[in-house]
Amino acid sequence: MDFNLSEEQLMIQQAARDFAQNELLPGVIERDRDQKFPTEQVKKMGEMGLLGMMVDPKYGGAGMDSVSYVLAMEEIAKIDASAAVVMSVNNSLVCAGLEKFASEEQKVKYLTPLASGQVIGAFALSEPEAGSDATSQKTTAEDKGDYYLLNGIKNWITNGGTASYYIVIAQTDPEKKHKGINAFIVERGWEGFEIGPKEDKLGIRGSDTHSLIFNNVKIPKGNRIGEDGFGFNFAMAVLNGGRIGIASQALGIASGAYELALKYAKTRKAFKTEIINHQAIAFKLADMATQITAARMLCFKAATEKDAGKDISESGAMAKLYASQVAMDTTIEAVQIHGGYGYVKEYHVERLMRDAKITQIYEGTSEIQKIVISRSIAK
Ligand code: CAA
């Protein structure tokens, strides 16, 4: 693995950093308070190529590598973890899945507007009774000849209320277990497709999380992704890459909290000196810096392996497992270093602490990552 970033990668990192400072930081506290989706900012992210970063330019993407994606995600998440998850889902779950597995016709129709940021997408796998146990899908898509008839409920869908296109995983033949699952592209506005109320969340409150209700929705045959029965393998393959996105989001949350804590520790005085001169504080910062660097290396490793076409189930899971733990630990300590100030909203660290928790839950809980890693190393 080459640790020297190229000129182009450094430029992308700087562009994302500038964008986050200038466009995401203003209003981030209010968007968190009001659960307000960053509509204008996401539009600009699309114009900058941040919503289809790794997609071939012939399908509207920016044609960049996955390390650039990690760098940009970290910068965006440092300032606004909600905008970062919108970016992660659109890039890694929706665009990457379509680019790799969709038909040419589907790519032209759906991938191009999604990768160029004209619209955003969502990925609907989780259900009220099927989160970690993803093969237990209750949503059904019955083969009716010319079309499939979709019925069921999806839960906790990121971009659920703002997406135009949804990748929906559903059971087509329960007898066949995971080989009887398919993935479909469903358009917002189709008859029988209803979007449930917005979830009132602990963190990433600027992102838009809804349940989706399908009541006899007709899906044209041409909107199935891949061969019949490919849906579960599709979801697993897509989630492997998605975990790099969430690991990078977690990395950004951690490094954002660390930078704020370091700055504070260098200026805040207690017992006649800046608090960084107290070993109790300095050692916390030393641990944070070490863990963040290790998390970044795991993200780079998984991203480099992805671009080399290697199996990233293990490296993606390791990056997500570790970076999300670092996000949680670092943000808790950042609040602690800030003392009473850390507990109020204007210092940002309490928001980052709330935002961190979800990175241990979505796109596979930490426990699921350990299943993936342990099965891989046992092979
Ligand atoms: N990569 C590629 N393929 C995989 C895989 C992986 N990481 N894990 C499993 N598979 C494949 C297996 O090879 C097998 O395929 P074949 O039969 O063709 O060989 C098939 O999937 C079934 O595998 P298992 O028998 O191992 O399946 P299982 O029932 O034991 O479950 C699991 C495996 C890893 C636990 C899986 O269910 C899982 O990953 N669960 C977590 C789901 C998840 O991440 N949900 C998050 C929701 S999406 C979200 O959060 C989005 C958002 O909005 C932010």
Residues whose N, C-alpha, C, O or C-beta is under 5 A from the ligand:
A	BS01	CAA	F123 L125 S126 G131 S132 D133 A134 T135 W156 I157 T158 H178 M236 A237 L239 N240 S313 Y362 E363 G364 I368
